[in-house]
Amino acid sequence: MVPDRRGPDVTTENVDRRYLRMPHSERGMVVGLFGGSFNPPHQGHALVAEIAIKRLRLDQLWWMVTPGNPLKSRNQLAPLAERLAESERVAADPRIKVTAFEQTLGTSYTANTLARVKARNPHVHFIWIMGADSLQTFHKWQKWQEIARTFPIAVIDRPGATLSFLSSKMARTFGFARVDEDDARLLWKKRAPAWTFIHGPRSGLSSTAIRNGSSHSDAE
């Protein structure tokens, strides 16, 4: 997620059309937005989703499988249909809605995607969900400050990234907007910018390590 994610190597061939539509939500719902390339998805991702649903008291969590991440190589990027199928297998909670609607929005940047989500669902309370390992590079995302001002953000702890909420540029820039972890359940009521860091069980599983034939890594 970040700059341009679209390209000739991204195709919707063999992708069920239901994944290409924005999930349905009802007025007043609290919905988490959890995006990534999920290449492949694993139980570490599922743990982040589970913690977010519980601690933020979400009605839904949209598991947004993106076409690709420009900060990472596409050489080993599995087909979108395959990553969606694997995500469905990993994300067993019925409150999790696996989706690839970004592919059909025509947006190239996360900030633009979130603006479209907000415009289409004005009566839904959204929270952007991200792993702490992404916090260190968040300031490299296109229009990252605009993202922080669109929806409240919940950062979920990940191995090797616990202190990132103190050292990251995002945390320093928006330190004034940090919400105490004990009040995470109320984050949806806060007007962006607002963010919280949530501690909890951590999984050492890593998509990179899995692709490389291992199962754990402290780097992701």
C-alpha positions as CSV (number, residue, x, y, z in Angstrom):
1,M,0.0,0.0,0.0
2,V,1.7,3.4,-0.5
3,P,2.4,4.8,-4.0
4,D,1.3,3.3,-7.3
5,R,0.2,-0.3,-6.8
6,R,-1.3,-0.9,-10.2
7,G,0.6,-2.4,-13.2
8,P,0.5,-5.0,-16.0
9,D,1.4,-7.8,-13.5
10,V,-1.9,-7.2,-11.6
11,T,-4.9,-9.0,-13.0
12,T,-8.4,-9.8,-11.8
13,E,-8.4,-13.0,-13.9
14,N,-10.0,-15.8,-11.9
15,V,-11.0,-13.4,-9.1
16,D,-14.6,-13.8,-7.9
17,R,-16.4,-10.6,-8.6
18,R,-17.7,-10.4,-5.1
19,Y,-14.1,-9.6,-3.9
20,L,-14.0,-6.6,-6.2
21,R,-16.9,-4.8,-4.6
22,M,-16.7,-2.8,-1.4
23,P,-18.1,-4.8,1.5
24,H,-21.6,-3.9,2.7
25,S,-21.8,-2.1,6.0
26,E,-24.7,-0.6,8.0
27,R,-25.1,2.9,9.4
28,G,-23.4,3.3,12.8
29,M,-21.1,0.3,12.4
30,V,-17.5,0.4,13.6
31,V,-15.3,-1.0,10.8
32,G,-11.6,-1.7,10.8
33,L,-9.6,-1.4,7.6
34,F,-6.6,-3.8,7.5
35,G,-4.7,-3.6,4.3
36,G,-1.7,-5.4,2.9
37,S,-0.3,-7.5,0.1
38,F,-0.8,-10.7,2.3
39,N,1.9,-12.5,0.3
40,P,1.1,-15.0,1.8
41,P,-1.4,-14.3,4.6
42,H,-0.6,-16.2,7.8
43,Q,-1.7,-16.6,11.4
44,G,0.3,-13.5,12.4
45,H,-2.1,-11.4,10.3
46,A,-5.1,-13.2,11.8
47,L,-3.8,-12.4,15.3
48,V,-3.6,-8.7,14.4
49,A,-7.1,-8.8,13.1
50,E,-8.4,-10.7,16.2
51,I,-6.7,-8.2,18.6
52,A,-8.2,-5.3,16.6
53,I,-11.7,-6.7,16.6
54,K,-11.6,-7.4,20.3
55,R,-9.8,-4.3,21.6
56,L,-11.5,-1.8,19.3
57,R,-14.9,-3.5,19.5
58,L,-15.3,-3.7,15.8
59,D,-18.5,-4.8,14.0
60,Q,-16.5,-5.7,10.9
61,L,-12.9,-5.8,9.8
62,W,-12.2,-5.4,6.0
63,W,-9.2,-7.5,5.1
64,M,-8.0,-5.5,2.1
65,V,-5.8,-7.5,-0.2
66,T,-3.9,-5.0,-2.3
67,P,-2.6,-5.6,-5.8
68,G,0.9,-5.0,-4.5
69,N,3.2,-2.9,-2.3
70,P,5.6,-0.6,-4.2
71,L,8.0,-0.7,-1.2
72,K,8.5,-4.4,-1.8
73,S,9.5,-6.4,-4.8
74,R,6.8,-7.9,-7.0
75,N,9.1,-10.7,-8.2
76,Q,7.6,-13.1,-5.7
77,L,4.1,-11.6,-5.6
78,A,1.5,-14.4,-5.8
79,P,-1.6,-13.9,-8.0
80,L,-4.4,-11.8,-6.5
81,A,-6.9,-14.7,-6.7
82,E,-4.5,-16.9,-4.8
83,R,-3.9,-14.4,-2.0
84,L,-7.6,-13.9,-1.7
85,A,-8.3,-17.6,-1.3
86,E,-5.5,-18.0,1.3
87,S,-6.8,-15.0,3.2
88,E,-10.3,-16.5,3.3
89,R,-8.7,-19.7,4.8
90,V,-6.7,-17.8,7.4
91,A,-9.4,-15.2,8.3
92,A,-12.0,-17.5,9.9
93,D,-13.9,-14.9,12.0
94,P,-17.2,-14.1,10.2
95,R,-16.7,-10.4,11.1
96,I,-13.7,-10.3,8.7
97,K,-14.6,-9.4,5.2
98,V,-11.8,-10.4,2.7
99,T,-11.9,-7.9,-0.2
100,A,-9.9,-6.6,-3.1
101,F,-12.1,-3.6,-4.0
102,E,-9.1,-1.3,-4.3
103,Q,-8.3,-3.0,-7.6
104,T,-11.5,-1.6,-9.2
105,L,-11.5,1.8,-7.6
106,G,-8.9,3.2,-10.0
107,T,-7.0,4.7,-7.0
108,S,-3.2,4.5,-6.9
109,Y,-2.7,5.7,-3.4
110,T,-3.9,4.6,0.0
111,A,-4.9,8.2,0.9
112,N,-7.2,8.2,-2.2
113,T,-8.6,4.8,-1.4
114,L,-9.6,6.0,2.1
115,A,-11.1,9.1,0.8
116,R,-13.3,7.1,-1.5
117,V,-14.3,4.7,1.4
118,K,-15.2,7.7,3.5
119,A,-17.3,9.3,0.7
120,R,-19.2,6.1,0.0
121,N,-19.9,5.3,3.7
122,P,-20.5,8.6,5.5
123,H,-22.4,7.1,8.4
124,V,-19.8,4.3,9.2
125,H,-17.0,4.8,11.7
126,F,-13.8,3.5,10.2
127,I,-10.5,2.8,11.9
128,W,-7.3,2.2,10.0
129,I,-5.4,-0.9,11.3
130,M,-1.7,-1.4,10.9
131,G,1.0,-3.6,12.4
132,A,3.7,-1.8,14.4
133,D,6.3,-3.1,11.9
134,S,4.7,-0.8,9.3
135,L,4.9,2.3,11.6
136,Q,8.6,2.9,11.0
137,T,8.1,3.4,7.2
138,F,4.6,5.0,7.4
139,H,6.1,8.4,6.7
140,K,7.3,7.1,3.3
141,W,3.7,6.4,2.2
142,Q,2.2,8.9,-0.3
143,K,0.2,11.6,1.6
144,W,0.8,9.8,4.9
145,Q,-0.3,12.8,7.0
146,E,-3.5,13.0,5.0
147,I,-4.1,9.3,5.8
148,A,-3.7,10.1,9.5
149,R,-6.2,12.9,9.2
150,T,-8.8,10.8,7.4
151,F,-9.5,8.0,10.0
152,P,-8.3,7.2,13.5
153,I,-5.4,4.7,13.4
154,A,-4.8,1.6,15.6
155,V,-1.3,0.3,15.6
156,I,-1.0,-3.3,16.7
157,D,2.2,-4.6,18.3
158,R,4.4,-6.8,16.3
159,P,7.7,-8.6,17.2
160,G,10.7,-6.4,17.1
161,A,8.6,-3.2,16.6
162,T,7.3,-2.5,20.1
163,L,9.3,0.7,20.5
164,S,8.5,2.0,17.0
165,F,5.6,4.0,18.4
166,L,8.1,6.1,20.2
167,S,10.8,6.5,17.5
168,S,8.7,6.7,14.3
169,K,8.2,9.9,12.5
170,M,4.4,9.3,12.5
171,A,4.4,9.0,16.3
172,R,6.5,12.1,16.8
173,T,4.5,14.2,14.4
174,F,1.1,13.1,15.8
175,G,2.2,12.6,19.4
176,F,-0.5,15.1,20.5
177,A,-3.2,12.9,19.0
178,R,-2.2,9.6,20.8
179,V,-5.1,8.0,22.7
180,D,-4.3,5.9,25.7
181,E,-4.4,2.1,25.0
182,D,-7.0,1.7,27.8
183,D,-9.3,3.8,25.8
184,A,-8.9,1.9,22.5
185,R,-12.5,0.8,22.6
186,L,-13.5,4.5,22.2
187,L,-11.1,5.3,19.4
188,W,-13.9,5.2,16.8
189,K,-15.4,8.2,18.6
190,K,-12.3,10.3,18.2
191,R,-11.9,12.8,15.3
192,A,-8.8,12.1,13.2
193,P,-5.9,12.6,13.7
194,A,-6.2,10.1,16.6
195,W,-4.2,7.0,17.1
196,T,-3.4,4.3,19.7
197,F,-0.8,1.6,20.2
198,I,-2.2,-1.7,21.3
199,H,0.0,-4.3,23.0
200,G,-1.0,-8.0,23.1
201,P,0.1,-11.4,22.0
202,R,2.6,-11.3,19.2
203,S,3.3,-13.8,16.4
204,G,6.7,-14.1,14.9
205,L,5.3,-15.4,11.6
206,S,6.5,-13.4,8.6
207,S,5.4,-13.5,5.0
208,T,8.9,-12.8,3.9
209,A,10.3,-15.7,5.9
210,I,7.6,-18.0,4.7
211,R,8.4,-17.2,1.1
212,N,12.0,-17.8,1.8
213,G,11.3,-21.3,3.2
214,S,11.4,-20.4,6.9
215,S,8.5,-19.6,9.3
216,H,9.7,-16.9,11.7
217,S,11.5,-13.6,11.4
218,D,11.9,-10.6,13.7
219,A,12.1,-8.3,10.8
220,E,8.4,-8.4,9.7
